[in-house]
Amino acid sequence: MSSINTLLQGGADLAAAYSKMGAAIGAGLAAIGAGLGIGRIGGSAMESIARQPEALGDIRANMIVAAALVEGAVFFAIVVCLLILFL
């Protein structure tokens, strides 16, 4: 009976290790995705401003709102990954 309990405890430790590894990878991917997304938003905004300089204020405001939405979603993803990592 004790060997079965040992195997079950080892499996739980392995599952915990995999969940921590998955959480760390998830947080990293969320940060990379945010960098790519915000970079693309900024690049597209610069192209738009170059094409229509008179729309600078509207484009800038929309760019900031879009970047804030991306950043908020990424913060949520990172918090979820950290909760998985530490709980």
Wavefront OBJ file of the C-alpha trace (Angstrom):
o trace
v 0.000 0.000 0.000
v 2.806 2.422 0.787
v 4.299 2.042 -2.704
v 0.984 3.125 -4.258
v 0.855 6.173 -2.003
v 4.436 7.022 -2.947
v 3.582 6.794 -6.649
v 0.511 8.963 -6.200
v 2.512 11.593 -4.327
v 5.188 11.536 -7.016
v 2.524 12.040 -9.669
v 1.110 15.004 -7.779
v 4.574 16.538 -7.530
v 5.088 16.009 -11.248
v 1.713 17.577 -12.054
v 2.572 20.576 -9.867
v 5.893 20.953 -11.650
v 4.188 20.832 -15.047
v 1.583 23.383 -13.998
v 4.307 25.746 -12.777
v 6.240 25.304 -15.995
v 3.073 25.933 -18.005
v 2.303 29.066 -16.003
v 5.803 30.414 -16.555
v 5.617 29.734 -20.286
v 2.144 31.305 -20.433
v 3.335 34.481 -18.719
v 6.270 34.712 -21.110
v 4.081 34.232 -24.163
v 1.644 36.858 -22.894
v 4.482 39.376 -22.508
v 5.852 38.595 -25.975
v 2.370 38.903 -27.476
v 1.874 42.268 -25.802
v 5.156 43.555 -27.171
v 4.284 42.453 -30.668
v 0.736 43.811 -30.461
v 1.659 47.219 -29.102
v 4.522 47.473 -31.591
v 2.144 46.763 -34.439
v -0.338 49.321 -33.118
v 2.414 51.951 -32.930
v 3.736 51.136 -36.397
v 0.292 51.328 -37.951
v -0.373 54.611 -36.178
v 2.864 56.083 -37.541
v 1.900 55.015 -41.075
v -1.539 56.579 -40.636
v -0.053 59.825 -39.347
v 2.364 59.900 -42.290
v -0.542 59.540 -44.716
v -2.863 62.022 -42.972
v -0.964 64.396 -40.695
v -4.114 66.417 -40.014
v -5.655 63.433 -38.192
v -2.821 63.264 -35.661
v -4.980 63.826 -32.559
v -7.608 61.227 -33.448
v -5.032 58.620 -34.439
v -3.008 59.185 -31.270
v -6.068 58.882 -29.046
v -7.193 55.671 -30.746
v -3.663 54.272 -30.551
v -3.473 54.890 -26.805
v -6.884 53.289 -26.213
v -5.968 50.222 -28.277
v -2.593 49.860 -26.534
v -4.274 50.165 -23.129
v -6.757 47.409 -24.040
v -3.942 45.110 -25.155
v -1.981 45.881 -22.008
v -5.004 45.214 -19.791
v -5.591 41.817 -21.374
v -1.927 40.930 -20.932
v -1.921 41.987 -17.279
v -4.920 39.736 -16.743
v -3.114 36.816 -18.420
v 0.027 37.371 -16.371
v -1.959 37.564 -13.116
v -3.699 34.289 -13.952
v -0.330 32.667 -14.682
v 1.125 33.998 -11.430
v -1.868 32.677 -9.495
v -1.308 29.260 -11.018
v 2.392 29.519 -10.251
v 2.056 30.429 -6.582
v -1.182 28.695 -5.556
l 1 2 3 4 5 6 7 8 9 10 11 12 13 14 15 16 17 18 19 20 21 22 23 24 25 26 27 28 29 30 31 32 33 34 35 36 37 38 39 40 41 42 43 44 45 46 47 48 49 50 51 52 53 54 55 56 57 58 59 60 61 62 63 64 65 66 67 68 69 70 71 72 73 74 75 76 77 78 79 80 81 82 83 84 85 86 87
